[in-house]
Amino acid sequence: MNSILVKLKGPKKSADEGQPRRPDFWIETSGSISQICSFAADGHLSVKIANDSRPIIQRMVESFLNKFFPSGYPYSVNEGYLIYTQFRALQHFSSAALSVLSTQSLLFAAGLRPTPAQATAVSWIIKDGMQHAGKLICSNMGARMDSEPKSWRILADVLYDLGTGLEVISPLCPHLFLEMAGLGNFAKGLAVVAARATRLPIYSSFAKEGNLSDLFAKGEAISTLFNVVGIGVGIQLASTVCSSIQGKMIVAPLLSVIHIYSVVEEMRAAPVNTLNPQRTAMIIADFIKSGKVSSPADIRYQEDLLFPDRIIEEAGGVMVGQPLKKIVKKPSTLRELKDIYPKEKFLISLKNKCTYMVLEQNASGEDALRGWLVAAFAADMKKAGQESGVPMLYAAYERMESVFPSFLSELKMRGWHTDQFLDGNGRRYAF
């Protein structure tokens, strides 16, 4: 009986089990600060700053990364983001310093002798109608900027430096002050719209794990920081070596060269992953040549940012976006082209020096890829000595159908967005 009671009551508690339970704790991290949180025996929450045993240099570096780089860097961004950021910082630094010199020159041309600090303040309020006119004109080119964001971003900075250069040399012709200032602000207006419109596509190319907002915020933080540093250096230059127009004529071109070089390298580092004519042709050319699908990072340094509309012979010499009326001169030709691939959303016409491809209004990136592959295979067969004509186009189409599923799957796996084909203001057709 006693043994049964002992079992029901359970084993006797040890002395240790009668002691209060040790409080639990956890560590909360926000940015570079870690806090140890724990509950005391009486239920009170205690919060303490964790002692950081890292060297002070390491703490400073990691604090900088937390403030100016996306969370999880470098694993949360695509390849090339560090190079892009370095040249972006240099770009904003040189541009800000140059703007101080140009504003001081403008005021000199107007007959004033402002201090560098006054020139900096005035630079924020000298905005006139010419700049707004430039913005309105440039706003009509949004589709082209989507297609070639890198080239338009470079053009934006060239225009900005052109406007700044007119302001810098304005003291040499004070009687043309209004004209120089107006043209300068007009060029800057064009530049501002182009720069802002291309900012999101560039940031999107680096985004990984859905962190576009974080990328954007940290990128703008870096721009602001180096703009402030550049303004400070500009003030110092305006007070010393650039206090005369001769000094400005030496320093301003140097800053402009640094500025343009930085933005070119910045754009070359960006792995833009949308399909436009140039990138599509490069993908197809690599696939025809080696059978491999290139990633955005693979071709970023091969893009021609000065002449993006170049024809790439290895990809079939395709010209896309041409008016249909330029290709089709009579109804029978149109019916013939449409009958070759009746279910496709593209028309292909082989010429001696190039291949014309025209897309339907609702054609996607996949449709453009299908048509481009057909054109490339047809050109490859033509080089091999096969007779040009409808049979060759049928053979090229069959070859495209056999490789397209695996080709498309590899494209998506490599990070390309195939839902759209950004051909700028290229012509499309709809029946």
C-alpha positions, 0 to 999 in steps of 0.5 A, a space after each residue: 500500500 505504501 509503495 502505491 502511495 509513493 508512486 502516486 505522490 511521485 519521487 521526493 524533490 531534491 534540494 536543487 529542484 526547490 531553487 528558483 529557475 535560472 532566468 532565460 535570455 535572448 539577444 536582439 540586434 538592430 543595425 550594429 547594436 546588440 542587446 541582451 534581454 532577460 527576465 529576472 526571477 521576479 518577472 522583471 525584464 532586464 535589457 543590457 547593451 552587449 559588450 562588443 569585443 570587436 576591434 574598433 576599426 571592424 566596428 566602424 566598417 560594419 557600422 558604415 556598411 549597415 548605414 549605407 549598404 543593404 541588409 545582408 550585403 554582400 549576399 543580398 545583392 547581385 554581382 557588381 553592386 560594390 563597383 557600381 557604388 564606388 563609382 556612384 560615390 565618386 560621381 556625386 562627389 565630383 558633380 557636387 564640387 563642380 556645381 559650386 564652382 558653376 554657381 559662383 561663376 554665374 553670380 560673377 557673370 551677373 556682376 556679383 561677388 558672392 562668397 562660396 557659402 553664398 554660392 552654395 545657398 543660391 545653387 538651391 534656388 536658381 531654377 527657372 522656366 528653361 529647366 522645367 521646359 527641359 524636363 517636359 521635353 525629356 519626359 516623352 522619351 520614357 520608353 527609350 529610357 526603359 530600353 536603354 537605361 545605361 546609355 540614357 543615364 550616361 547621356 544625362 550626366 553628359 547633359 548635366 556637365 554641359 549645362 554646368 560648363 555653360 555656367 562656369 564660362 559665363 563670366 567670359 561673356 557677361 552680356 550673354 548671362 541670361 542666354 548662358 544660364 537659360 541654356 545651362 538650366 535647359 540641359 540640366 532639366 533634360 538631365 534630371 528627368 533622364 537620371 531619375 527615370 533610369 534610376 529604378 531600372 538600375 537599382 532593380 538589376 541589383 535587387 535580390 530577395 525582394 530588397 529593392 526598397 532597401 537598395 534604393 534607400 541605401 543608394 540614396 544615402 550614399 549619394 547624399 553623403 558624397 554630395 555633401 562631401 563634394 559641396 564642402 570640397 567645392 567651397 574649399 576650391 572656390 575659396 582658393 585655386 578656383 577663386 578666379 575664372 582661370 582656376 575654374 577653367 582648369 579644375 572644372 574640366 578635370 572634375 567633369 572628366 572624373 564625373 563622366 568616367 565614374 558614371 560610365 564605370 557605374 553603368 558598366 557594372 550594372 547587370 540589367 536583366 531585362 530584354 532589349 534589342 542589344 542584350 537579346 542579340 548578345 544572348 542569342 549570339 553567345 547561344 549560337 556560338 557556344 550553346 550556353 546562355 549568358 547571365 546579365 553579369 556575363 554580358 554587362 561589360 560587353 554592352 555598347 553604351 555609345 551605340 546600343 542600336 548596333 547590328 550583331 551579325 552573329 545573332 542573325 543581323 536582326 533589325 527589330 522595330 522597323 515599320 512594317 510598311 518598310 518591309 512589306 511593299 505589297 499585300 501578297 508579301 504580307 500574306 506570305 510572311 504571315 503564312 510562314 508562322 501563322 501562330 507566332 507574334 512576329 514577322 521575319 523578312 530576310 534581306 541581303 545585309 540584315 534580317 527584319 523582325 517586326 513584333 505584334 503589339 502584344 508580343 512578349 519577351 518570349 515571342 521576341 526570343 523565338 523570332 530572334 532564334 529563327 532569324 539567327 538559325 536562318 542566317 547560320 544556314 545561309 552562311 553554310 550555303 543553304 539556299 535562302 527561301 521559305 524552306 530554309 525559314 521552315 527548317 530554322 523554325 523547327 530547329 528553334 522549336 527543338 531548343 526553345 523550351 530548354 533555352 527559355 528555362 536556362 534564361 529564367 534560371 540565369 536571372 533574365 526577365 522574359 515577360 517583356 521585350 523593351 524595344 523603346 519606341 520601336 514599331 509594332 503591328 496589330 491586325 
